[in-house]
Amino acid sequence: MPVVMLVVGTRPEAIKMAPVALAIHSSAILSLHLCASGQHDEMLDQALSLFDLVPDSNLAVMTPSQTLNGLMQALLGRLDSVMAEVMPDLVVVHGDTATCFAASLAAFQRKVPVAHVEAGLRTGNIDSPWPEEAYRSMVARIARRHYAPTPSARDNLLHEQVAPGSILVTGNTVIDALMWMKDSLDAHGYRPWPDSPLARLRTGARRVLITGHRRENHGEGIRTICQAIAELAGRYPDTDFVYPVHLNPAIKDVAERELANLPNVHLTPPQDYRDFVWLMGGATLILTDSGGLQEEAPALGVPVLVMREHTERIDALDAGTVMLTGSASDAIVAVASRLLDTPEERQRIAQIPNPYGQGDAADKIVRDMESWLLSRRADVEARHG
């Protein structure tokens, strides 16, 4: 059976790749080796466990105060060792992380083909998001199979002269994961545990969910985002503002300094995916600088403000399910206030179809892997008689 080595490093990667891993497990043709780089450690394991997935190898690459170059060095060395042992027929990576790029490069240098899930996203600005825009562009030069979430992502790849036959438009696997988890929560009437910080949220209060952690927002960007949250919390005392704060001190220290004493701002540790889906499902509005939320929230009918200067999720921007504000506090406050004050506008946005698919991306991807690997194996056998 062809061995597919699926590599994940961060919590978002784990969530988005979990449906692919489960679909490979269900395949009668493929064998799975799940490799966790440990780029996120506890958060990664937590996310995988929700889908009953246990890594076959864990690289534990993170060290204190590690630079990107130090991380890349550790990733390449340890990934190379695992690939030498596993001898995969295909390495599957996701998105735009350091783990994604390192695994692609390590596989390429061992002449192992690479499949790229969530391929073709572009902002056109190599500095934003940084370093992710460069990583995803370089992976496109290496990958043999490109699983584009949308037609516009496919068009980006075609513009870069990627072979048309190597691209498949699949929708985004994050919608598969989201729908799987939401159905599970709804079926059980899920509520956070009484000792969870989420249990302090007021019953019946509106909820604004916030995430902010991108490297390009470190420093002044996070400070102005927190200033915007503080101003909004003062304007709307009947609304709970929930901010699961990234553990990075560049984020955590600023958020605690600016927001810790506001009664309707709830700074929590990072939440597991189950609780985060529960938060999303009950949100009136989401403020974020992340990528995945721009795809997930439209599936739940929740408007999204993107606190970045650029977004690679152009389909959501064009559809009108997300709005780009940048990180300036006055812009965030203005757009958020308009949406909080106008239920008709929120309802209009909620009715826009999600451009990222209906939740069947993983099945499309795995069926393509099966076909491509079997065809490749047949070609090799024919050449060698």
Sequence and secondary structure as in RCSB ss.txt:
>XXXX:A:sequence
MPVVMLVVGTRPEAIKMAPVALAIHSSAILSLHLCASGQHDEMLDQALSLFDLVPDSNLAVMTPSQTLNGLMQAL
LGRLDSVMAEVMPDLVVVHGDTATCFAASLAAFQRKVPVAHVEAGLRTGNIDSPWPEEAYRSMVARIARRHYAPT
PSARDNLLHEQVAPGSILVTGNTVIDALMWMKDSLDAHGYRPWPDSPLARLRTGARRVLITGHRRENHGEGIRTI
CQAIAELAGRYPDTDFVYPVHLNPAIKDVAERELANLPNVHLTPPQDYRDFVWLMGGATLILTDSGGLQEEAPAL
GVPVLVMREHTERIDALDAGTVMLTGSASDAIVAVASRLLDTPEERQRIAQIPNPYGQGDAADKIVRDMESWLLS
RRADVEARHG
>XXXX:A:secstr
  EEEEEE SHHHHHHHHHHHHHHHT SS EEEEEE  SSSHHHHHHHHHTT   SEE     TT  HHHHHHHH
HHHHHHHHHHH  SEEEEETTSHHHHHHHHHHHHTT  EEEET     S TTSSTTHHHHHHHHHHH SEEEESS
HHHHHHHHHTT  GGGEEE   HHHHHHHHHHHHHHHHT    TTSGGGGS TT EEEEEE   GGGTTHHHHHH
HHHHHHHHHH TTEEEEEE  SSHHHHHHHHHHHTT TTEEEE    HHHHHHHHHT SEEEES STHHHHHHHT
T  EEE SS  S HHHHHHTSEEE  S HHHHHHHHHHHHH HHHHHHHHTS  TT SS HHHHHHHHHHHHHHH
HHHHHHHHT 
